[in-house]
Amino acid sequence: MRKQVFILLLAGLSVLLLIGLAQPCAEPEQKQPTATLTPKEFLKQELFRNGFTNRDFSILEAVFFCESSWEQRYEDGTVKVSNGNIGLAQINRFAHEIEYTKLGLDPYDDFQNLKYAIILYKRNGVRDWLQWSGHCFVPLLAQQGIIIK
């Protein structure tokens, strides 16, 4: 009797196993590709999120063009650093390292570099860049009807 029960159990398990294997496998869940923003798109998004306007975007777009040609990295992949000025917005390490470190921002990261630049812009306008690249961005902005004093 025990042998018959064991055989029936084994047969039942075999059938269940076969039924389970016959079921079509579920497709692995496809992850939607995340849209990667360009630095300019990110800057615009962050400016608007912080209450700034298209005019502010135009100003910073010109400033960062003059500072870094909108390039965070050199061709070899290393971050642009010139005399302690880092990345897209050329954040000066000597003047700002304590603050961006306290805020948990890394200017060697493209988007964090721009986040910190927005903080500077909110506080000082273009003053942090005017002395070094104002000769470039002031005329560019004047062509767009934006006067920087």
C-alpha positions as CSV (number, residue, x, y, z in Angstrom):
1,M,0.0,0.0,0.0
2,R,2.8,2.4,0.9
3,K,4.5,1.6,-2.4
4,Q,1.3,2.4,-4.4
5,V,0.8,5.8,-2.6
6,F,4.4,6.6,-3.2
7,I,4.1,5.8,-6.9
8,L,0.9,7.9,-7.2
9,L,2.5,10.8,-5.4
10,L,5.5,10.6,-7.7
11,A,3.3,10.4,-10.8
12,G,1.3,13.4,-9.6
13,L,4.4,15.4,-9.0
14,S,5.8,14.4,-12.4
15,V,2.5,15.6,-14.1
16,L,2.6,18.9,-12.1
17,L,6.3,19.3,-13.1
18,L,5.5,18.7,-16.8
19,I,2.6,21.1,-16.7
20,G,4.8,23.7,-15.1
21,L,7.5,23.2,-17.7
22,A,5.0,23.4,-20.5
23,Q,3.9,26.9,-19.5
24,P,5.5,29.5,-21.6
25,C,8.2,31.4,-19.9
26,A,7.4,34.9,-19.0
27,E,9.5,37.4,-21.0
28,P,12.0,39.3,-18.8
29,E,10.6,42.7,-17.9
30,Q,12.0,45.2,-20.4
31,K,13.3,48.4,-18.8
32,Q,12.4,51.6,-20.5
33,P,15.5,53.4,-21.7
34,T,16.1,56.4,-19.6
35,A,16.4,59.6,-21.6
36,T,19.9,61.0,-21.2
37,L,19.9,64.8,-21.0
38,T,22.7,66.8,-22.6
39,P,24.4,69.3,-20.3
40,K,22.4,72.2,-22.0
41,E,19.1,70.4,-21.5
42,F,20.0,69.6,-17.9
43,L,20.9,73.3,-17.3
44,K,17.6,74.5,-18.8
45,Q,15.7,72.0,-16.7
46,E,17.5,72.9,-13.5
47,L,17.1,76.7,-14.1
48,F,13.4,76.4,-14.7
49,R,13.1,74.1,-11.6
50,N,14.7,76.9,-9.6
51,G,12.5,79.6,-11.0
52,F,14.8,81.1,-13.6
53,T,13.8,82.1,-17.1
54,N,14.9,81.6,-20.7
55,R,16.9,84.8,-20.4
56,D,18.9,83.2,-17.5
57,F,19.5,80.1,-19.7
58,S,20.7,82.3,-22.5
59,I,23.1,84.1,-20.2
60,L,24.6,80.9,-18.7
61,E,24.7,79.2,-22.1
62,A,26.9,82.1,-23.3
63,V,29.0,82.1,-20.2
64,F,29.7,78.4,-20.3
65,F,30.4,78.5,-24.1
66,C,33.1,81.1,-23.3
67,E,34.4,79.3,-20.3
68,S,34.7,75.7,-21.7
69,S,33.1,75.6,-25.2
70,W,30.5,73.5,-23.5
71,E,33.0,70.7,-23.0
72,Q,33.4,69.1,-19.6
73,R,36.3,66.8,-20.8
74,Y,39.3,66.9,-23.0
75,E,39.5,64.4,-25.9
76,D,41.3,61.9,-23.7
77,G,38.4,61.8,-21.3
78,T,39.9,63.8,-18.4
79,V,37.9,66.6,-17.0
80,K,38.9,70.1,-18.1
81,V,40.9,71.8,-15.3
82,S,42.7,75.0,-16.0
83,N,44.4,76.9,-13.1
84,G,42.1,75.2,-10.6
85,N,39.0,75.9,-12.7
86,I,36.9,72.7,-13.2
87,G,34.6,71.5,-16.0
88,L,31.8,73.1,-18.0
89,A,31.3,76.1,-15.7
90,Q,35.0,76.3,-14.8
91,I,34.3,76.2,-11.1
92,N,37.3,77.5,-9.2
93,R,38.4,74.9,-6.7
94,F,40.4,77.3,-4.5
95,A,37.4,79.7,-4.1
96,H,34.6,77.1,-3.9
97,E,35.9,73.7,-2.7
98,I,34.7,74.1,0.9
99,E,31.1,75.0,-0.2
100,Y,30.6,72.5,-2.9
101,T,32.0,69.8,-0.7
102,K,29.6,70.8,2.1
103,L,26.8,70.6,-0.4
104,G,27.9,67.1,-1.5
105,L,28.5,68.3,-5.1
106,D,31.3,67.1,-7.3
107,P,32.3,69.7,-9.9
108,Y,34.1,66.9,-11.8
109,D,30.6,65.5,-12.6
110,D,29.0,67.3,-15.6
111,F,25.6,67.9,-14.0
112,Q,26.8,68.6,-10.5
113,N,29.2,71.2,-12.0
114,L,26.2,72.9,-13.5
115,K,24.2,72.6,-10.2
116,Y,26.9,74.4,-8.4
117,A,27.1,77.0,-11.1
118,I,23.4,77.7,-10.7
119,I,24.0,78.3,-7.0
120,L,26.7,80.8,-7.8
121,Y,24.5,82.5,-10.5
122,K,21.6,82.7,-8.0
123,R,23.9,84.4,-5.5
124,N,26.1,86.6,-7.7
125,G,24.7,86.7,-11.2
126,V,27.6,86.5,-13.7
127,R,30.2,88.1,-11.3
128,D,32.1,84.8,-10.8
129,W,32.8,84.6,-14.5
130,L,32.8,88.3,-15.6
131,Q,36.5,89.0,-15.0
132,W,37.8,85.9,-16.8
133,S,35.4,85.5,-19.7
134,G,33.2,88.6,-19.8
135,H,35.2,89.8,-22.8
136,C,33.7,86.9,-24.6
137,F,30.1,86.5,-23.3
138,V,29.1,90.2,-22.8
139,P,29.3,90.9,-26.6
140,L,27.6,87.5,-27.4
141,L,24.7,88.4,-25.1
142,A,24.5,92.0,-26.4
143,Q,23.9,90.5,-29.9
144,Q,20.9,88.8,-28.4
145,G,19.7,92.1,-26.8
146,I,20.8,91.0,-23.3
147,I,22.9,93.7,-21.6
148,I,25.3,92.7,-18.8
149,K,26.6,95.6,-16.7
